[in-house]
Amino acid sequence: MASLTPLTSAAVDAVPRNIELLRDLKPREIDLVLSVARRRRVHAKSIITYQGEAAEYLLLLWKGRARYFYEIPDGKKLILKWITPGEILGGAALLTRPSTYVLSTEAVQDSIVLEWDRSTIRRLARRFPQLPENANAIAMDYLSWYVAAHAALTSRNARERLASVIFTFARSFGEKVADGIALDVTNEELACSANITPYTASRLISAWQKSGAILKRRGGLLLRSPRAFFLSSSSGPAAGSPSR
């Protein structure tokens, strides 16, 4: 079991105030909401919420990175939206009617989450109606993401989908370094996110590497020039590359 610890005053002060869940709350209200959260350390590759289990906790990713996934009957994981610091997971815990988690979430890096049990977060939601309003706005953002992802899946070829995934990852969790934007993501993770085979992802990345737009590195890749990558990824399918 992961250890849970209350937030100290110093920890409460260290949590950024520009979190979407806390939008438009007054400083003292934010302090109160955070003061009743518990902090949990989660190791990389650990499951944070389980698909189908009772939604007993609302969580906020404070540090690290995580992702949603959906497990289909054959045991395969469908990787969905990646979660960066400041985002919530387990929003179903806010619902009046007891519900279950629609998706599972797993930590991609060693992470720290803030956790509120269902009774606590619902009590806070009754006291501060802006909390469920913010949660609804977040849910709409997730729905918009899903619609865009589904539209890309049905209207774009493999090259375009993979390029879109790389651009999205670069914006959301890419690390700016001297020679570009570093992404600690594997070919398999990119392939799953773009709904293509790892073989296709490898071929496309190799083609972009030859053009100089991307540099493949151990455990990830380096986007050397977003502009060069855009031009390279928009120039049409690589010769002989499959569409799936």
Secondary structure, DSSP 4 states (H G I P E B T S, - for coil): ---EEEPPHHHHHHS-S--GGGTT--HHHHHHHHHT-EEEEE-TT-EEE-TTSB--EEEEEEES-EEEEEE-TTS-EEEEEEE-TT-EE-GGGGSSS--B-SSEEEESSSEEEEEEEHHHHHHHHHH-THHHHHHHHHHHHHHHHHHHHHHHHHHS-HHHHHHHHHHHHHHHH-EEETTEEEE---HHHHHHHHTS-HHHHHHHHHHHHHHTSEEEETTEEEE--HHHHHHHHTS-PPTT----
